[in-house]
Amino acid sequence: MRIYRYVTRQKTLPFLSQFPLFILAFCAVSFSAPAANLAATEQKIIAAVKAQSNQSIDLLEKSVKINSGTMNAAGIREVGQLFRTELDQLGFKTHWAEMPPAMQRAGHLIAEHEGTQGKRLLLIGHLDTVFEKDSPVPLWIRKENKVWGQGVVDMKGGDVVIIGALRALQKAGALKNTRIMVVLSGDEEKVGFPRDVARADLINAAKRSDITLAFESMMQDKNGKDTATIGRRAIGGFSLKVTGKQGHSAGVFSTGGYGAIYETARILNSFREQLIEPDLTFNVGTILGGTEASYDEETSKGTAFGKKNVIPKIALAEGDLRYLTHEQRDQAYVRMREIVAQHLPETSAEIRFYETYPPMTPTVGNKKLLEIFSQASSDAGLGTIDAIPPGLRGAGDVQFAAPYTDSLDGLGAAGGGDHSPDEFVELPSIERATIRAALMIYRLTR
C-alpha cells in the first residue's frame, strides 16, 4: 500500500512494470474497494460521510474543549446542548432528563426520531469524562491525524460518530420514517445513586427498542484490526464478615481456635484455588481484621484495632466480582457460599453479594448484529469485523440495555490511553466508524 501511494505521488507509475507480479497483487488487495452490491442510497451515504469528515472533527474539537467531568454539571449540560442542537436540526424531538438534586448529577440528553419502518434502534453514548474541572490534562492537542485530550476517545469521539452517521443518513434521504432513539448519559463514568433512578431513562428507552448500538471506543486486536463488542462482564461484588473467638494468642490453633483472620485467609485462598475460570474474576480490594474492625462502603475506608498477643475477633473483606452471564454468577455464588460454610474451629463467617452492572451476555442476537456490522464494513471496503474478548472491556451503559435488546458495542472512534493523561483518538477512525454506523443503521431501518 505504501509503495503504491509513494509512486503515485512521485508520478512514476510506469516504474510499477518493474515490480514482480506478486508485489503488484499484494498492492491490489491491500485496497478494499467498496463492494459492487452497495445500493445507490448506500453509496450516497458513504459519500456524505466523507464529505463531512472535517465537520465531524470540528464538532469533536468543540465538545472536547468543554470540560465535562462527571461532577461538572454545567460542563455536561453545555456539551449536551452542543449535541442537542445537532439532533434538533436532524428532526429529532429532544429533551433534557433531570436527576434529583440529591444525586448531584447533571442528567441526560434524550432524543427521538419517530417513524414506522424497520427496527426500533437505540443509539447510546455519554457526555461526561473522568477528567474533572480542575484536571491538569490539556483539553485538546492535535498533531496531524492524532489528538490528545480529555475524553477524545472515551467517548466524545463516539458521540461525534453518532451525529455524523445520522447527518449522512439525512443527506442521503434515508433518515425519513425511521424509529431511532439517542440517549447520551451525563454520568456514565461515575453513575449516580440510586442507580435505578440514574439509569431509568436508558432502561425505558431500551424497553421501547429492538436493538441497541453503543458507541464506546473501538478496540483493536493485536494486529491493529478494528473489532466490536458482543459481550461485557457484569460488575458486582461481595462483602465477607468473619468472626472468631477472642482470647490469648497462646491458645491459637487449639483451645482458642484459629481466629477471624486465619479463617478469612482460608476462605479467600480457597476462592483462588477452586473458582478460577474464563471470564470470572474476584478481586479482594480491602481486608481489615483484629479485635475491632469497621468499613464504610461510601468512602471505601475502614479502621481496625488488634494486639499481636490476642486472637482476632473480627475480619472484614470487600471484593469485586465480574462474570459474563447470570448462570456463571449463580454458580459462583453457590461455590463461594459452600467454601464460606466450611469453618475452621471456633470461627464463623457470612458473605453478601450484590450486582451494580448486569452482564451483556454474548447472545445469538448480539452475534447476528456483529455479522450485519461486519458485512456493512466489508461492503464499504473497510474489512471484516471480529468480536473482542469480553474480558478485555470494562463495564458500560450498554449493559443496562442488553437485558431488553440485542446489543452491539465498541462502534466509536479508535484510540487509546483511556482515562489517562495520554488519552488520544486517531482522527481517520472517526470516518471509518461513521461509515460503518451509517450503513448499519440504514440496513436495520429498511
C-alpha positions as CSV (number, residue, x, y, z in Angstrom):
1,M,0.0,0.0,0.0
2,R,2.8,2.4,0.9
3,I,4.7,1.6,-2.3
4,Y,1.6,2.4,-4.4
5,R,1.0,5.7,-2.7
6,Y,4.6,6.7,-3.0
7,V,4.9,6.0,-6.6
8,T,1.6,7.8,-7.3
9,R,2.8,10.9,-5.6
10,Q,6.1,10.8,-7.5
11,K,4.3,10.3,-10.8
12,T,6.4,7.2,-11.6
13,L,3.6,4.8,-12.3
14,P,5.5,3.3,-15.3
15,F,8.0,2.1,-12.8
16,L,5.4,-0.3,-11.5
17,S,6.1,-2.5,-14.5
18,Q,9.4,-3.4,-12.9
19,F,7.8,-4.8,-9.8
20,P,7.3,-8.6,-9.5
21,L,3.7,-9.6,-10.2
22,F,3.2,-10.9,-6.6
23,I,4.0,-7.4,-5.2
24,L,1.5,-5.8,-7.6
25,A,-1.1,-8.3,-6.5
26,F,-0.4,-7.5,-2.8
27,C,-0.8,-3.9,-3.5
28,A,-4.1,-4.5,-5.2
29,V,-5.6,-6.5,-2.4
30,S,-4.3,-4.0,0.2
31,F,-7.0,-1.7,-1.0
32,S,-10.5,-3.0,-0.3
33,A,-12.8,-1.2,-2.8
34,P,-16.5,-0.9,-1.8
35,A,-18.5,-3.9,-2.9
36,A,-20.3,-3.6,-6.2
37,N,-23.6,-4.7,-4.5
38,L,-23.9,-1.4,-2.5
39,A,-27.2,0.1,-3.1
40,A,-27.3,3.6,-4.7
41,T,-28.5,5.1,-1.5
42,E,-25.7,3.4,0.4
43,Q,-23.2,4.9,-1.9
44,K,-24.7,8.3,-1.3
45,I,-24.4,7.7,2.5
46,I,-20.7,6.9,2.2
47,A,-20.1,9.9,0.1
48,A,-22.0,12.1,2.6
49,V,-19.8,10.8,5.5
50,K,-16.6,11.5,3.6
51,A,-17.8,15.0,2.6
52,Q,-18.5,15.9,6.2
53,S,-15.3,14.5,7.8
54,N,-13.9,17.9,8.6
55,Q,-17.2,18.9,10.0
56,S,-17.1,15.9,12.4
57,I,-13.6,16.8,13.6
58,D,-14.7,20.4,14.2
59,L,-17.6,19.1,16.3
60,L,-15.3,16.8,18.2
61,E,-13.0,19.7,18.9
62,K,-15.8,21.9,20.2
63,S,-17.1,19.2,22.5
64,V,-13.7,18.2,23.9
65,K,-12.7,21.8,24.6
66,I,-15.6,21.9,27.1
67,N,-14.6,20.2,30.3
68,S,-17.4,17.7,31.3
69,G,-16.1,15.7,34.2
70,T,-18.9,13.8,35.8
71,M,-19.2,16.2,38.7
72,N,-19.1,19.3,36.4
73,A,-22.8,19.6,35.8
74,A,-22.6,22.9,33.9
75,G,-20.0,21.5,31.6
76,I,-22.0,18.4,30.9
77,R,-25.1,20.5,30.1
78,E,-23.0,22.7,27.7
79,V,-21.7,19.6,25.8
80,G,-25.3,18.2,25.9
81,Q,-26.6,21.4,24.3
82,L,-24.0,21.2,21.6
83,F,-25.2,17.7,20.5
84,R,-28.8,18.6,21.2
85,T,-28.6,21.4,18.6
86,E,-27.3,18.9,16.1
87,L,-30.1,16.4,16.8
88,D,-32.8,19.2,16.7
89,Q,-31.5,20.1,13.2
90,L,-31.9,16.4,12.1
91,G,-35.6,16.4,13.1
92,F,-35.3,14.6,16.5
93,K,-37.5,15.6,19.4
94,T,-35.1,16.3,22.2
95,H,-35.3,16.9,26.0
96,W,-33.0,17.0,29.0
97,A,-33.8,14.4,31.6
98,E,-33.0,16.0,35.0
99,M,-31.9,13.9,38.0
100,P,-33.0,14.6,41.6
101,P,-30.8,17.3,43.2
102,A,-29.6,15.0,45.9
103,M,-27.9,12.8,43.3
104,Q,-25.6,15.6,42.3
105,R,-25.7,14.6,38.6
106,A,-26.3,16.7,35.5
107,G,-28.9,14.4,33.8
108,H,-29.1,13.0,30.3
109,L,-29.9,14.1,26.8
110,I,-32.7,12.1,25.2
111,A,-33.7,12.4,21.5
112,E,-36.3,10.5,19.5
113,H,-37.0,10.3,15.7
114,E,-40.4,9.0,15.0
115,G,-41.3,6.7,12.1
116,T,-42.9,3.4,11.2
117,Q,-40.4,1.3,9.3
118,G,-37.6,-1.1,10.2
119,K,-36.2,-2.0,13.6
120,R,-36.5,0.4,16.5
121,L,-33.0,1.5,17.3
122,L,-31.4,2.9,20.4
123,L,-28.0,4.7,20.0
124,I,-26.2,5.4,23.2
125,G,-23.2,7.4,24.3
126,H,-22.2,9.6,27.2
127,L,-21.3,13.2,27.7
128,D,-19.1,13.0,30.8
129,T,-15.5,12.2,31.2
130,V,-13.2,11.1,34.1
131,F,-11.4,14.5,33.9
132,E,-12.9,16.8,36.4
133,K,-12.9,20.6,36.2
134,D,-9.6,21.0,38.0
135,S,-7.8,18.4,35.8
136,P,-4.4,19.5,34.6
137,V,-4.8,17.3,31.5
138,P,-4.9,19.5,28.3
139,L,-8.3,19.7,26.6
140,W,-7.1,19.4,23.0
141,I,-3.6,18.8,21.4
142,R,-3.6,18.0,17.8
143,K,-0.6,16.6,15.8
144,E,-1.6,15.8,12.3
145,N,-4.1,13.0,12.4
146,K,-3.9,12.3,16.1
147,V,-5.5,14.2,19.0
148,W,-4.8,14.0,22.7
149,G,-7.3,15.4,25.2
150,Q,-10.0,15.0,27.8
151,G,-12.4,12.3,26.7
152,V,-11.4,12.5,23.0
153,V,-12.0,8.7,22.6
154,D,-14.0,7.9,25.7
155,M,-16.3,9.0,24.5
156,K,-16.8,12.2,22.7
157,G,-15.3,10.6,19.6
158,G,-18.2,8.1,19.8
159,D,-20.8,10.8,20.2
160,V,-19.5,12.5,17.1
161,V,-19.8,9.2,15.2
162,I,-23.5,9.0,16.2
163,I,-24.1,12.6,14.9
164,G,-22.1,12.0,11.8
165,A,-23.9,8.8,10.9
166,L,-27.3,10.5,11.3
167,R,-26.2,13.5,9.3
168,A,-25.2,11.3,6.4
169,L,-28.4,9.4,6.5
170,Q,-30.4,12.6,6.4
171,K,-28.3,13.9,3.5
172,A,-29.0,10.7,1.5
173,G,-32.7,10.9,2.3
174,A,-32.5,7.8,4.4
175,L,-33.5,9.2,7.8
176,K,-37.2,9.7,6.9
177,N,-39.7,7.5,8.7
178,T,-37.0,5.7,10.9
179,R,-37.5,4.9,14.5
180,I,-34.4,5.9,16.3
181,M,-33.7,7.0,19.9
182,V,-30.5,8.5,21.2
183,V,-29.5,8.6,24.8
184,L,-26.4,10.4,25.8
185,S,-26.0,10.0,29.6
186,G,-24.3,12.5,31.9
187,D,-22.8,10.2,34.5
188,E,-21.5,7.0,32.8
189,E,-18.1,7.4,34.3
190,K,-19.5,7.7,37.9
191,V,-23.1,6.6,38.0
192,G,-25.3,8.4,40.4
193,F,-27.2,6.7,43.2
194,P,-29.7,5.2,43.4
195,R,-28.7,3.5,40.2
196,D,-32.2,2.5,39.3
197,V,-33.1,6.2,39.1
198,A,-29.9,7.2,37.3
199,R,-30.5,4.6,34.6
200,A,-34.3,4.7,34.4
201,D,-34.4,6.7,31.2
202,L,-31.9,4.4,29.5
203,I,-33.8,1.3,30.6
204,N,-37.1,2.7,29.5
205,A,-35.6,3.6,26.1
206,A,-34.3,0.0,25.8
207,K,-37.7,-1.4,26.6
208,R,-39.1,0.5,23.6
209,S,-36.4,-0.6,21.2
210,D,-35.4,-3.7,19.3
211,I,-31.7,-3.1,19.0
212,T,-29.1,-1.1,21.0
213,L,-25.9,0.2,19.3
214,A,-23.4,1.6,21.7
215,F,-20.5,3.9,20.6
216,E,-17.8,3.3,23.3
217,S,-14.3,3.4,21.8
218,M,-13.5,0.9,19.1
219,M,-10.9,-1.5,20.3
220,Q,-8.3,-3.1,18.0
221,D,-6.8,-6.6,18.2
222,K,-3.1,-7.3,18.5
223,N,-2.7,-6.9,14.7
224,G,-4.3,-3.5,14.7
225,K,-7.6,-4.7,13.2
226,D,-10.8,-3.0,14.3
227,T,-13.2,-5.0,16.4
228,A,-16.7,-4.8,18.0
229,T,-18.1,-5.9,21.3
230,I,-20.8,-8.5,21.7
231,G,-20.3,-9.1,25.5
232,R,-19.2,-7.2,28.6
233,R,-18.9,-8.7,32.0
234,A,-21.1,-7.7,34.9
235,I,-19.8,-5.7,37.8
236,G,-20.8,-6.9,41.2
237,G,-19.1,-7.5,44.5
238,F,-19.0,-9.3,47.8
239,S,-18.7,-8.5,51.5
240,L,-17.2,-11.1,53.8
241,K,-17.6,-10.9,57.5
242,V,-15.7,-13.4,59.7
243,T,-15.8,-13.8,63.5
244,G,-13.5,-15.8,65.8
245,K,-13.1,-16.5,69.5
246,Q,-11.2,-13.7,71.1
247,G,-8.5,-14.9,73.5
248,H,-4.9,-15.2,74.4
249,S,-2.6,-15.9,71.4
250,A,-1.1,-18.8,73.2
251,G,-4.3,-20.8,72.6
252,V,-4.4,-20.2,68.8
253,F,-4.8,-23.5,66.8
254,S,-6.0,-25.3,69.9
255,T,-8.4,-24.1,72.7
256,G,-8.6,-20.7,71.2
257,G,-9.4,-21.8,67.7
258,Y,-8.0,-20.2,64.6
259,G,-9.3,-16.6,64.9
260,A,-11.0,-14.5,62.3
261,I,-8.0,-13.6,60.2
262,Y,-6.9,-17.1,59.6
263,E,-10.4,-18.1,58.6
264,T,-10.6,-15.1,56.2
265,A,-7.3,-16.2,54.6
266,R,-8.6,-19.8,54.2
267,I,-11.8,-18.6,52.5
268,L,-10.1,-16.2,50.1
269,N,-7.3,-18.6,49.2
270,S,-10.0,-21.3,48.6
271,F,-11.7,-19.0,46.2
272,R,-8.4,-18.6,44.3
273,E,-7.8,-22.4,44.2
274,Q,-11.3,-23.5,43.3
275,L,-13.1,-20.8,41.3
276,I,-10.8,-19.6,38.6
277,E,-12.4,-20.0,35.2
278,P,-12.7,-17.9,31.9
279,D,-14.5,-14.6,32.3
280,L,-14.9,-14.9,36.1
281,T,-12.8,-12.8,38.4
282,F,-13.0,-11.9,42.1
283,N,-10.6,-9.3,43.3
284,V,-10.2,-8.6,47.0
285,G,-9.6,-4.9,47.4
286,T,-9.7,-4.4,51.2
287,I,-9.1,-6.6,54.3
288,L,-9.5,-5.4,57.9
289,G,-9.1,-7.5,61.0
290,G,-8.4,-7.6,64.7
291,T,-10.2,-7.2,68.0
292,E,-12.3,-4.5,66.3
293,A,-12.8,-3.6,62.6
294,S,-15.2,-1.5,60.6
295,Y,-15.6,-0.5,56.9
296,D,-17.5,2.4,55.3
297,E,-18.8,1.5,51.8
298,E,-19.4,5.1,50.9
299,T,-15.9,6.3,51.4
300,S,-14.1,2.9,50.8
301,K,-12.3,3.4,54.1
302,G,-12.1,1.4,57.3
303,T,-10.4,1.0,60.7
304,A,-9.0,-1.9,62.7
305,F,-7.6,-2.4,66.1
306,G,-5.8,-5.5,67.5
307,K,-2.8,-6.6,69.5
308,K,-0.3,-9.2,68.5
309,N,-1.0,-11.4,71.5
310,V,-4.8,-11.5,71.1
311,I,-6.6,-13.9,68.8
312,P,-8.6,-11.6,66.4
313,K,-12.3,-11.5,66.9
314,I,-13.4,-10.0,63.6
315,A,-12.2,-9.7,60.0
316,L,-13.8,-7.9,57.0
317,A,-13.1,-8.3,53.3
318,E,-14.5,-6.3,50.4
319,G,-14.2,-7.6,46.8
320,D,-15.1,-7.0,43.2
321,L,-16.8,-9.8,41.3
322,R,-17.2,-10.0,37.5
323,Y,-18.9,-12.5,35.3
324,L,-20.2,-12.9,31.7
325,T,-23.6,-14.5,32.4
326,H,-26.1,-14.8,35.3
327,E,-25.7,-18.5,35.1
328,Q,-21.9,-18.1,35.8
329,R,-22.8,-15.7,38.6
330,D,-25.2,-18.1,40.2
331,Q,-22.8,-21.0,40.1
332,A,-20.1,-18.8,41.6
333,Y,-22.4,-17.7,44.4
334,V,-23.1,-21.4,45.3
335,R,-19.5,-22.4,45.3
336,M,-18.4,-19.3,47.3
337,R,-21.1,-19.9,49.9
338,E,-20.0,-23.6,50.2
339,I,-16.4,-22.5,50.9
340,V,-17.5,-19.9,53.4
341,A,-19.5,-22.6,55.3
342,Q,-16.5,-24.8,55.9
343,H,-15.5,-23.1,59.1
344,L,-12.2,-23.6,60.9
345,P,-12.6,-24.4,64.6
346,E,-14.1,-21.6,66.7
347,T,-14.9,-19.4,63.7
348,S,-18.0,-18.5,61.7
349,A,-18.5,-16.4,58.5
350,E,-21.1,-14.9,56.3
351,I,-20.9,-13.5,52.7
352,R,-23.1,-11.0,51.0
353,F,-23.3,-10.4,47.2
354,Y,-24.5,-7.5,45.1
355,E,-24.6,-6.5,41.4
356,T,-24.2,-3.0,40.1
357,Y,-24.0,-3.6,36.4
358,P,-25.8,-6.5,34.7
359,P,-23.8,-8.6,32.2
360,M,-24.0,-8.0,28.5
361,T,-24.1,-11.7,27.6
362,P,-22.9,-12.7,24.1
363,T,-26.3,-13.8,22.8
364,V,-27.3,-15.2,19.4
365,G,-28.9,-11.9,18.7
366,N,-25.7,-10.0,19.5
367,K,-23.7,-12.3,17.3
368,K,-26.1,-11.7,14.4
369,L,-25.7,-8.0,14.8
370,L,-22.0,-8.4,14.6
371,E,-22.4,-10.3,11.3
372,I,-24.5,-7.5,9.9
373,F,-22.0,-4.9,11.1
374,S,-19.1,-6.9,9.7
375,Q,-20.9,-7.2,6.3
376,A,-21.5,-3.5,6.2
377,S,-17.9,-2.8,6.9
378,S,-16.7,-5.2,4.3
379,D,-19.1,-3.8,1.7
380,A,-17.7,-0.4,2.4
381,G,-14.2,-1.6,1.7
382,L,-13.2,-1.4,5.4
383,G,-12.6,-5.0,6.1
384,T,-14.5,-7.5,8.3
385,I,-15.0,-7.1,12.0
386,D,-14.5,-9.7,14.7
387,A,-15.6,-9.6,18.3
388,I,-13.2,-8.5,21.1
389,P,-13.0,-11.0,24.1
390,P,-15.4,-9.7,26.7
391,G,-12.8,-9.8,29.4
392,L,-10.9,-7.0,27.7
393,R,-13.6,-4.4,28.3
394,G,-14.8,-2.8,31.5
395,A,-18.4,-2.0,32.2
396,G,-20.6,0.4,30.3
397,D,-24.1,1.8,29.9
398,V,-24.9,-0.8,27.2
399,Q,-25.2,-3.4,30.0
400,F,-28.4,-1.7,31.3
401,A,-30.0,-2.0,27.8
402,A,-28.7,-5.5,27.0
403,P,-31.2,-7.4,29.1
404,Y,-34.0,-6.0,26.9
405,T,-32.5,-5.8,23.4
406,D,-29.9,-7.3,21.1
407,S,-26.9,-5.2,21.5
408,L,-23.5,-4.3,19.9
409,D,-20.9,-2.0,21.4
410,G,-17.5,-0.6,20.6
411,L,-18.7,1.2,17.5
412,G,-17.0,4.5,18.2
413,A,-13.6,6.0,17.3
414,A,-10.3,4.2,17.8
415,G,-7.5,5.5,20.1
416,G,-6.0,4.6,23.4
417,G,-4.9,5.8,26.8
418,D,-8.5,6.0,28.1
419,H,-8.8,7.7,31.5
420,S,-5.2,8.8,31.5
421,P,-3.3,12.0,30.6
422,D,-2.3,10.1,27.4
423,E,-5.8,9.6,26.1
424,F,-5.9,10.0,22.3
425,V,-8.0,9.5,19.3
426,E,-6.9,8.5,15.7
427,L,-8.9,11.0,13.6
428,P,-9.2,8.8,10.5
429,S,-11.0,6.2,12.6
430,I,-13.9,8.7,13.0
431,E,-14.7,8.5,9.3
432,R,-14.4,4.7,9.3
433,A,-16.6,4.3,12.3
434,T,-19.2,6.7,10.9
435,I,-19.4,4.9,7.5
436,R,-19.9,1.6,9.3
437,A,-22.5,3.0,11.7
438,A,-24.4,4.8,9.0
439,L,-24.6,1.7,6.8
440,M,-25.6,-0.4,9.8
441,I,-28.4,1.9,10.8
442,Y,-29.6,2.2,7.2
443,R,-29.9,-1.6,6.8
444,L,-31.6,-2.1,10.1
445,T,-34.2,0.5,9.4
446,R,-35.3,-0.6,6.0
